[in-house]
Amino acid sequence: MRKKAEADLICVSENQEFDIESVLKKSEKQYAVLLGSAYAENKIPRATDGHDEIEWAQRKMDWTQGFFPGCCWKLYEYTNDAKWKKAADYFQNLFIDGKDVNTTHDLGFMFYCSFGEGYELTKDETYKQVVIDASEALITRYDSTVGCIKSWDFGKERWTFPVIIDNMLNLEMLFEASLLTGDEKYKNVAINHANTTLKNHFRDDYSTWHVVDYNPEDGTVFKKLTHQGYSDESSWARGQGWALYGYTMCYRYTKNPVYLEQAKHVAEFVSANLPVDYVPFWDFNVSDAEIMYKDASAGSLYASAFIELYEYTNNEAYKTLAINILKSLSSEKYFSEYGENCGFLLKHSVGNFPKVSEIDVPINYADYYCLEALLRLKKLNN
């Protein structure tokens, strides 16, 4: 892993020109291409196959389904063009029937990044109810003995009560559900999950394990391992992003300084180990040149989280890091030319390397967090 001194964090001035508006305009134009294909197939685009063909969300409860309508909401926020509002509403309703299904922890990704985004922008009561219903389903997966929401029902030969670091992002929907209903039960589950994860998911250097397997009988830890990282003891890049974003978000809702400190610790680990172009490889411990693929989705997560963390700390280093990541992601190395990659924005993401799935391809959640980061930075600069 490549270490960087604190001084290096501000080696590129934040005052260097970064044309956010130009990148957002390119994003809208590019996504219109993807939107046309989505309407033609009546399906939600998830990624590409690496050969200029779209991979569509196939399963009813595909965890990535919320990100495409979420991108449409982001573009509606940017443009105020009703076509993006119409598109977001249309495609999120393709999977609305899953809001009451409690077989996955991914309900937050699916329904908050879509219907939650929509409610924030429109105050449509129908969207609000979907967020509440999905939150009600999600908390049924919470176990008070463990103090966490169970992530997966599959893989019983590998684990008993798996909790993955990704789950931190699903807590946002629960915090919002408490604000929407006045019922603290959703928030309490989110806080307990965040506290248990803080206790058990992190190493001494604030890198994170991907999966922690618990004993539901007494809440003790069976083992710590990976599912998408390089090895059980490696630092999976997107996992660090889930942690950084997750604890920053938890501070937003609770103002608990413990969460802010955790986010700052994770930020220090990430910033100390980023490569020279600020976009991480898919795992911080990968050294074999043949599998050193970049993960733009992790970079997008970092950028968005760093901007929010800057807002709570006024630490210019975080803002500068976000800008440097976004500059890199918007370069020709990572950002698609018009019509390229079926209309996806970012190249070079890695979904699940150990499963040989979605390696070095565009993926919808990379685009979602990139758009979010761009809009957050735009607001900050205004």
C-alpha positions as CSV (number, residue, x, y, z in Angstrom):
1,M,0.0,0.0,0.0
2,R,1.2,3.5,-0.8
3,K,1.5,5.8,2.2
4,K,1.0,9.5,1.8
5,A,2.1,12.2,4.3
6,E,-0.5,14.6,5.6
7,A,1.1,17.4,3.7
8,D,0.4,15.5,0.5
9,L,-3.3,15.9,1.1
10,I,-3.2,19.5,0.1
11,C,-0.5,19.3,-2.6
12,V,-3.1,20.1,-5.2
13,S,-4.8,23.4,-4.5
14,E,-8.6,23.3,-4.2
15,N,-8.6,26.6,-6.2
16,Q,-7.4,24.8,-9.3
17,E,-10.1,25.0,-11.8
18,F,-12.6,22.1,-11.7
19,D,-15.6,22.8,-13.9
20,I,-18.4,21.0,-12.1
21,E,-21.0,22.4,-14.4
22,S,-19.3,21.0,-17.5
23,V,-19.2,17.5,-15.9
24,L,-22.8,17.7,-14.9
25,K,-23.9,18.7,-18.4
26,K,-21.9,15.9,-19.9
27,S,-23.5,13.5,-17.4
28,E,-27.0,14.5,-18.4
29,K,-26.3,14.2,-22.1
30,Q,-24.7,10.8,-21.5
31,Y,-27.4,9.4,-19.3
32,A,-30.0,10.3,-21.9
33,V,-28.4,7.6,-24.0
34,L,-28.8,5.0,-21.2
35,L,-32.3,6.2,-20.4
36,G,-33.3,5.5,-24.0
37,S,-32.1,1.9,-23.8
38,A,-33.8,1.4,-20.4
39,Y,-37.2,2.5,-21.8
40,A,-36.7,0.3,-24.9
41,E,-36.1,-2.8,-22.8
42,N,-38.3,-1.8,-19.9
43,K,-35.5,-2.8,-17.5
44,I,-33.1,-1.3,-15.1
45,P,-29.5,-1.0,-16.3
46,R,-27.1,-2.4,-13.7
47,A,-23.7,-2.5,-15.5
48,T,-22.1,-3.4,-18.9
49,D,-20.7,-6.8,-19.8
50,G,-17.4,-5.1,-20.9
51,H,-18.3,-5.5,-24.5
52,D,-20.8,-2.7,-25.0
53,E,-23.8,-4.6,-23.9
54,I,-25.9,-3.6,-21.0
55,E,-26.3,-6.0,-18.1
56,W,-29.8,-5.6,-16.7
57,A,-31.0,-6.1,-13.1
58,Q,-32.4,-9.6,-13.3
59,R,-33.7,-10.5,-9.9
60,K,-36.8,-9.0,-8.2
61,M,-34.7,-8.0,-5.3
62,D,-31.5,-6.9,-7.1
63,W,-29.7,-4.7,-4.6
64,T,-28.6,-2.2,-7.3
65,Q,-32.1,-1.5,-8.7
66,G,-32.5,1.8,-6.8
67,F,-29.4,3.5,-8.2
68,F,-30.6,4.0,-11.7
69,P,-33.8,5.8,-10.7
70,G,-31.6,7.5,-8.1
71,C,-29.4,8.9,-10.9
72,C,-32.5,10.1,-12.6
73,W,-33.5,11.9,-9.5
74,K,-30.1,13.4,-9.2
75,L,-30.4,14.7,-12.8
76,Y,-33.8,16.1,-12.0
77,E,-32.3,17.9,-9.0
78,Y,-29.7,19.4,-11.3
79,T,-31.8,20.3,-14.3
80,N,-35.4,20.6,-13.0
81,D,-36.3,18.9,-16.3
82,A,-39.5,16.9,-15.8
83,K,-38.3,14.1,-18.1
84,W,-35.9,12.9,-15.4
85,K,-38.6,13.1,-12.7
86,K,-40.9,11.0,-15.0
87,A,-38.1,8.5,-15.6
88,A,-37.2,8.2,-12.0
89,D,-40.8,7.5,-11.0
90,Y,-41.3,5.0,-13.8
91,F,-38.3,2.9,-13.1
92,Q,-38.5,2.9,-9.4
93,N,-42.1,1.6,-9.7
94,L,-40.8,-1.5,-11.6
95,F,-39.6,-2.9,-8.2
96,I,-42.0,-1.2,-5.8
97,D,-43.5,-4.6,-4.9
98,G,-40.3,-5.5,-3.1
99,K,-40.8,-2.8,-0.4
100,D,-42.3,-5.3,2.0
101,V,-39.9,-8.2,1.3
102,N,-37.6,-8.8,4.3
103,T,-35.2,-11.3,2.9
104,T,-32.4,-8.8,2.4
105,H,-30.7,-5.9,4.2
106,D,-30.4,-4.0,0.9
107,L,-33.8,-2.4,1.2
108,G,-32.1,0.9,1.9
109,F,-30.1,0.9,-1.2
110,M,-33.2,-0.1,-3.2
111,F,-35.8,2.2,-1.8
112,Y,-34.0,5.1,-0.1
113,C,-31.8,5.8,-3.1
114,S,-34.9,5.9,-5.3
115,F,-38.2,6.7,-3.4
116,G,-36.3,8.4,-0.6
117,E,-34.6,10.7,-3.2
118,G,-37.9,11.3,-4.8
119,Y,-39.6,12.3,-1.5
120,E,-36.8,14.7,-0.7
121,L,-37.3,16.5,-4.0
122,T,-41.1,16.3,-4.4
123,K,-42.6,15.6,-1.0
124,D,-44.9,13.0,-2.7
125,E,-46.7,11.2,0.1
126,T,-46.7,8.0,-1.9
127,Y,-42.9,8.0,-1.9
128,K,-42.9,8.7,1.8
129,Q,-45.0,5.7,2.6
130,V,-42.7,3.4,0.5
131,V,-39.7,4.5,2.6
132,I,-41.7,3.8,5.8
133,D,-42.9,0.4,4.5
134,A,-39.4,-0.6,3.5
135,S,-38.0,0.5,6.8
136,E,-40.6,-1.6,8.6
137,A,-39.5,-4.6,6.6
138,L,-35.8,-3.9,7.2
139,I,-36.1,-3.7,11.0
140,T,-37.5,-7.3,11.1
141,R,-34.0,-8.4,10.3
142,Y,-32.6,-6.8,13.4
143,D,-31.5,-9.1,16.2
144,S,-31.3,-7.5,19.7
145,T,-28.9,-10.2,21.0
146,V,-26.4,-9.4,18.2
147,G,-27.3,-5.7,18.0
148,C,-27.3,-5.8,14.2
149,I,-29.4,-6.2,11.2
150,K,-28.6,-9.5,9.5
151,S,-27.2,-8.9,6.0
152,W,-27.7,-12.1,4.1
153,D,-29.8,-15.3,4.2
154,F,-27.6,-17.1,1.7
155,G,-24.3,-18.8,2.4
156,K,-25.3,-20.8,5.4
157,E,-22.3,-23.1,4.8
158,R,-20.0,-20.1,5.4
159,W,-21.7,-18.1,8.1
160,T,-24.5,-18.0,10.6
161,F,-25.4,-14.4,11.1
162,P,-23.4,-12.3,8.6
163,V,-23.2,-8.6,8.9
164,I,-21.3,-6.7,6.1
165,I,-19.9,-3.2,6.3
166,D,-22.1,-2.2,3.3
167,N,-25.1,-2.4,5.7
168,M,-24.1,1.0,7.2
169,L,-25.6,2.7,4.2
170,N,-29.0,1.1,4.7
171,L,-29.2,2.8,8.1
172,E,-29.9,6.2,6.4
173,M,-33.4,5.0,5.5
174,L,-34.1,4.0,9.1
175,F,-33.0,7.4,10.4
176,E,-35.3,9.1,7.9
177,A,-38.2,6.8,8.8
178,S,-38.0,8.0,12.3
179,L,-38.0,11.6,11.2
180,L,-41.0,10.9,8.9
181,T,-43.1,9.0,11.5
182,G,-41.9,10.4,14.8
183,D,-41.3,6.7,15.9
184,E,-37.8,6.3,17.4
185,K,-37.8,2.5,16.8
186,Y,-36.1,2.8,13.4
187,K,-33.5,5.2,14.6
188,N,-32.8,3.0,17.7
189,V,-32.1,0.0,15.4
190,A,-29.8,2.1,13.3
191,I,-27.9,3.4,16.3
192,N,-27.5,-0.1,17.8
193,H,-26.3,-1.5,14.5
194,A,-23.8,1.4,14.0
195,N,-22.4,0.9,17.6
196,T,-22.0,-2.9,17.2
197,T,-20.3,-2.5,13.8
198,L,-18.0,0.2,15.2
199,K,-17.0,-2.3,18.0
200,N,-16.4,-5.3,15.8
201,H,-15.7,-4.4,12.2
202,F,-12.5,-2.4,12.4
203,R,-8.9,-3.2,12.8
204,D,-6.4,-1.1,14.8
205,D,-5.5,0.9,11.7
206,Y,-9.3,1.6,11.0
207,S,-9.4,-0.6,8.0
208,T,-12.5,-2.7,7.9
209,W,-13.3,-6.4,7.6
210,H,-16.0,-7.0,5.0
211,V,-18.0,-9.6,6.9
212,V,-18.4,-10.3,10.6
213,D,-20.2,-13.5,11.5
214,Y,-22.1,-13.5,14.8
215,N,-23.4,-16.1,17.1
216,P,-27.1,-15.2,17.4
217,E,-27.3,-17.2,20.7
218,D,-25.1,-14.8,22.6
219,G,-24.0,-12.1,20.2
220,T,-20.3,-13.1,20.2
221,V,-18.2,-13.0,17.0
222,F,-17.7,-16.3,15.3
223,K,-15.3,-15.0,12.7
224,K,-14.3,-12.1,10.4
225,L,-13.8,-12.6,6.7
226,T,-14.3,-11.2,3.2
227,H,-16.8,-12.0,0.4
228,Q,-15.7,-9.4,-2.2
229,G,-12.2,-8.4,-1.0
230,Y,-8.8,-9.8,-1.9
231,S,-8.5,-11.8,1.4
232,D,-10.0,-12.1,4.8
233,E,-7.3,-9.8,6.2
234,S,-7.2,-7.3,3.3
235,S,-8.8,-3.9,3.0
236,W,-11.5,-4.0,0.3
237,A,-11.7,-0.5,-1.1
238,R,-15.4,-0.1,-1.5
239,G,-15.8,-1.5,2.1
240,Q,-13.7,1.5,3.3
241,G,-16.1,3.7,1.4
242,W,-19.2,2.2,3.0
243,A,-17.6,2.8,6.4
244,L,-16.5,6.3,5.6
245,Y,-19.8,7.3,4.2
246,G,-21.8,5.4,6.8
247,Y,-20.3,6.9,9.9
248,T,-20.3,10.4,8.4
249,M,-24.0,9.9,7.7
250,C,-24.7,8.6,11.2
251,Y,-23.1,11.8,12.6
252,R,-25.5,13.8,10.4
253,Y,-28.5,12.3,12.1
254,T,-27.3,11.9,15.7
255,K,-24.5,14.5,16.2
256,N,-22.8,11.8,18.2
257,P,-19.1,12.8,18.2
258,V,-18.0,9.1,18.4
259,Y,-19.3,8.6,14.9
260,L,-17.5,11.7,13.6
261,E,-14.3,10.5,15.1
262,Q,-14.7,7.1,13.5
263,A,-15.3,8.7,10.1
264,K,-12.2,10.8,10.6
265,H,-10.1,7.7,11.5
266,V,-11.4,5.9,8.4
267,A,-10.7,9.0,6.3
268,E,-7.1,9.0,7.5
269,F,-6.7,5.4,6.5
270,V,-8.2,6.0,3.0
271,S,-6.2,9.2,2.4
272,A,-3.0,7.6,3.5
273,N,-3.4,4.8,1.0
274,L,-4.8,6.3,-2.2
275,P,-2.7,6.0,-5.3
276,V,-1.3,9.0,-7.2
277,D,-4.5,9.5,-9.2
278,Y,-6.7,9.3,-6.1
279,V,-8.9,6.5,-7.5
280,P,-8.3,3.3,-5.5
281,F,-7.6,-0.2,-6.8
282,W,-10.4,-2.6,-5.8
283,D,-8.5,-3.7,-2.7
284,F,-5.8,-1.8,-0.9
285,N,-3.7,-5.0,-0.4
286,V,-3.6,-6.1,-4.1
287,S,-0.1,-6.1,-5.4
288,D,-0.3,-8.5,-8.4
289,A,-0.2,-6.3,-11.5
290,E,-2.4,-8.7,-13.4
291,I,-5.4,-8.1,-11.1
292,M,-4.8,-4.4,-10.0
293,Y,-8.0,-3.1,-11.4
294,K,-9.3,0.3,-10.4
295,D,-12.6,0.8,-8.7
296,A,-14.3,4.0,-9.6
297,S,-17.3,3.1,-7.5
298,A,-15.1,3.3,-4.4
299,G,-13.7,6.6,-5.5
300,S,-17.1,8.0,-6.0
301,L,-18.1,7.0,-2.5
302,Y,-15.0,8.6,-1.0
303,A,-15.6,11.8,-2.9
304,S,-19.2,12.2,-1.7
305,A,-18.3,11.2,1.9
306,F,-15.3,13.5,2.0
307,I,-17.5,16.5,1.0
308,E,-19.9,15.8,3.8
309,L,-17.1,15.2,6.3
310,Y,-15.6,18.6,5.3
311,E,-19.0,20.2,6.2
312,Y,-18.8,18.9,9.7
313,T,-15.1,19.5,10.3
314,N,-14.0,22.5,8.1
315,N,-10.9,20.4,7.4
316,E,-9.8,21.7,4.0
317,A,-7.9,18.4,3.4
318,Y,-11.2,16.5,3.0
319,K,-12.6,19.0,0.5
320,T,-9.3,18.9,-1.5
321,L,-9.4,15.1,-1.5
322,A,-12.9,15.1,-2.9
323,I,-12.0,17.6,-5.6
324,N,-8.9,15.6,-6.6
325,I,-10.9,12.4,-6.8
326,L,-13.6,14.1,-8.9
327,K,-11.0,15.6,-11.2
328,S,-9.6,12.2,-11.8
329,L,-13.0,10.5,-12.3
330,S,-14.0,13.2,-14.7
331,S,-10.9,12.8,-16.8
332,E,-10.9,10.8,-20.1
333,K,-9.3,7.8,-18.2
334,Y,-12.5,7.3,-16.2
335,F,-15.3,9.3,-17.7
336,S,-17.0,7.9,-20.8
337,E,-17.2,9.8,-24.0
338,Y,-20.7,10.6,-25.3
339,G,-22.4,7.4,-26.3
340,E,-19.6,5.2,-25.0
341,N,-20.2,2.4,-22.6
342,C,-24.0,2.3,-23.4
343,G,-24.5,5.7,-21.6
344,F,-23.0,4.9,-18.2
345,L,-20.8,7.7,-16.9
346,L,-17.8,6.0,-15.2
347,K,-15.5,3.3,-16.5
348,H,-13.4,1.0,-14.4
349,S,-15.4,-0.3,-11.5
350,V,-15.2,-3.7,-9.8
351,G,-18.3,-5.4,-8.4
352,N,-17.1,-8.7,-7.0
353,F,-13.6,-9.8,-8.1
354,P,-13.5,-13.1,-6.2
355,K,-16.7,-14.2,-8.0
356,V,-15.4,-12.9,-11.3
357,S,-18.4,-10.6,-11.5
358,E,-18.4,-7.1,-13.0
359,I,-14.6,-6.6,-13.3
360,D,-13.4,-3.3,-14.8
361,V,-16.8,-2.2,-16.1
362,P,-19.2,0.7,-15.6
363,I,-21.7,0.0,-12.8
364,N,-24.7,2.1,-11.8
365,Y,-23.8,2.8,-8.2
366,A,-20.5,4.3,-9.3
367,D,-22.5,6.8,-11.3
368,Y,-25.0,7.5,-8.5
369,Y,-22.3,8.4,-5.9
370,C,-20.4,10.4,-8.5
371,L,-23.5,12.5,-9.3
372,E,-24.1,12.9,-5.6
373,A,-20.6,14.1,-5.0
374,L,-20.8,16.6,-7.9
375,L,-24.0,18.0,-6.6
376,R,-22.8,18.2,-3.1
377,L,-19.7,20.1,-4.3
378,K,-21.8,22.4,-6.4
379,K,-23.9,23.3,-3.4
380,L,-20.9,23.8,-1.3
381,N,-19.4,26.2,-3.8
382,N,-22.6,28.1,-4.1
